[in-house]
Amino acid sequence: MNAFLDENALLARYDDDIDLITEIAHLFISDLPTRMTEIKKAIADQDSRRLQMAAHTLKGSVGNFNAKEAFAAAQALEAAGREGDLSRAENVLNDLETLSTI
């Protein structure tokens, strides 16, 4: 098991269907740069609504992988956008980026 995801939970979620997991992973990997760019731009522009939407999309994607820490970070970014308080968003984004490089 690695720090980013719970491999056993992932396999159980998809009934050990490695082909399906691989397909979902490829889609996630190809979409991740776009999601991260949207989040970074929303934070830079102090656009709370755009941050909320982009983080919500990312949260759903990482949720597919039982990646609890990344899910929590995306959820925190979504909440920051919803609440209109982006004061911690940059720190949460840094944490999320650190998780994705592990």
C-alpha positions, -999 to 999 in steps of 0.1 A, spaced: 0 0 0 13 35 -7 6 68 10 -17 81 -18 -42 53 -20 -55 22 -3 -48 -5 -28 -68 -31 -10 -99 -9 -8 -94 0 -45 -93 -36 -56 -124 -44 -34 -143 -14 -48 -139 -27 -84 -141 -64 -76 -104 -69 -85 -111 -58 -121 -75 -46 -129 -85 -36 -165 -113 -13 -152 -90 2 -126 -63 7 -153 -88 25 -176 -101 47 -148 -65 55 -138 -56 65 -173 -85 88 -175 -76 103 -141 -40 108 -151 -49 125 -184 -74 148 -166 -53 157 -135 -32 184 -151 -63 202 -163 -80 200 -128 -49 212 -110 -45 241 -135 -81 251 -129 -76 250 -91 -44 270 -93 -59 296 -115 -90 299 -94 -69 305 -63 -47 330 -81 -77 349 -93 -95 346 -59 -124 330 -78 -142 311 -50 -169 297 -72 -145 283 -98 -124 268 -70 -154 251 -56 -164 236 -89 -129 225 -99 -122 210 -64 -155 192 -64 -146 176 -98 -112 166 -84 -127 152 -52 -150 129 -73 -120 117 -93 -98 109 -63 -127 94 -46 -127 66 -72 -93 55 -58 -101 55 -21 -73 81 -18 -84 95 16 -58 122 21 -62 135 -14 -100 134 -11 -98 153 22 -76 180 5 -99 183 -24 -128 185 0 -111 213 19 -105 232 -13 -142 228 -22 -153 240 12 -130 270 9 -145 279 -24 -181 274 -11 -173 295 20 -155 322 0 -125 320 23 -94 312 2 -69 322 29 -57 286 34 -63 274 -2 -27 277 -13 -15 256 17 -40 229 10 -31 229 -27 6 225 -17 -4 195 5 -24 180 -24 5 184 -48 29 168 -23 5 138 -20 3 134 -58 41 131 -61 44 103 -35 
